[in-house]
Structure formats: C-alpha cells, structure tokens
Amino acid sequence: MLDAEITIVVALFPQLTQLDFTGPAQIFARMSNTRVVLAARTLDPVVTDCGWAIVPTATFDTAPPSDVLFVPGGAGAFDAMLDSDVLRFIRRQADAASFVTSVCTGSFVLGAAGLLKGKRATSHWASLHMLSELGAIPTSERVVRDGAVITGAGVSSGIDFALSLVENLRGREAAERIQLTIEYDPEPPFATGSPKNAPPDWITAGRRDAEATRLDPVRQAAAALSEK
C-alpha cells in the first residue's frame, strides 16, 4: 500500500472519547493519498465526552468499504457494543478492510462484533482484563498487532497506534516524518501515566469502577456472541 489510495473509515458513536479519535485523525490527515470517512448512524453531529460534537461525513449505509476500519473508545463504546446497527456496520467494514483497528475501549466494540476471538488485543488499563469475556487475549502493551488487528491502549496511546499504522501502510520513514511534523516527543511531567508506575490503590479503584459500569454490558455482548 505504499502508493495506493487508502480509505480509513472511522466509526462514530455518542460519548466517544474525543482524543481517541482526534489524536489518530491528526496523523491520518498527514498521510499521503489517504481519505478519512467519519461514519455514524446519521449525519447529525455526534456529541463526544467533552460535550462538543464531531460532524460525520457519511452514514453507516453510505460509507464506502474501508482499507482501514478504526473504532475509538469512550463510555459510549459500552452502548455501541450492544447496538445491532453499529455491530452490523463494524462486521461489514471488517470484511473488506486490510486492517481492523481500535484505540482504548473501542476494542470492546470489535470484540462484541466477534472480531477479537483468539486475538491478542489491548484497551484502557482499567477495562483491559474484561476483554477476555469476548474471547480476546488481554495484552498490556501500548500498541498490539495480531495479524490484521491493531489495537491501542488508553486515550493518548492513539498517537502511538496511528504512527504504527502509518509505518504498516506507508513505511517507517513516512511515520517518522509525521512524528516530527507533529513534534511528538513526549516528556510527561509525572510518572503516573501507566499502571506500572501508579499507586496500587489507584489501579484497584479504577478497575473496580470500570467493572461497576462496564462488566454487565460486556457480559451481555459475550452472551449474544455465544448464541451465534
């Protein structure tokens, strides 16, 4: 795909985490000969977790087949994973795609669509362990590739994910040039950006809170998969 036109279709749903989408989108926009399609149920603006909206460019019915399917995460992912229209769209797009991808809890939508069975995949650290309910192999890495499936961990890892995707599609130099263009050279002010370094009680509380609101829809999605 070094020179071929690439179509990236992004699945949008209410209450997605805006940085899950906008971080990668900033990189997609700098990749040569690439078309980015923002698909949602309708063309109405989709409200993010920040309160402002993203305007879709296509509906689930009108979006073209993708070379890359990308699903961001957010609290809304746990409603999307139980939405038959969303899952039908995800499966249809995945059939044509060379890469099926997600960031953060977008991996749960892929899992609910039956696309992560037996696959190594990552997600936000607080929810990662629940991916096993959907047949995935939870993997605590910032970016995980298993065949045609590429998943990114929580929120800010979307930038790392997108640069890795560029390398797969356009080569390493293209990815490195984009990294320089956006001056992505992080020097975080604190060392608590990973569960490897954060206080253990923070991690325990985060996972407990995630299970309280997310485990039930995950198990509902798992039950629906087992019936197919």
PECOR-V693551 format. One record per helix or strand of 3 or more residues. SS is the DSSP state (2 for helix, 1 for strand). FROM is the first residue (numbers start at 1). LEN is the number of residues. If there is no record, write none. Layout:
# PECOR-V693551
SS,FROM,LEN + SS,FROM,LEN
This chain:
# PECOR-V693551
1,6,6 + 2,18,11 + 1,34,7 + 1,68,4 + 2,77,4 + 2,84,13 + 1,99,5 + 2,106,7 + 2,128,7 + 1,143,4 + 1,149,4 + 2,157,14 + 2,172,10 + 2,200,27
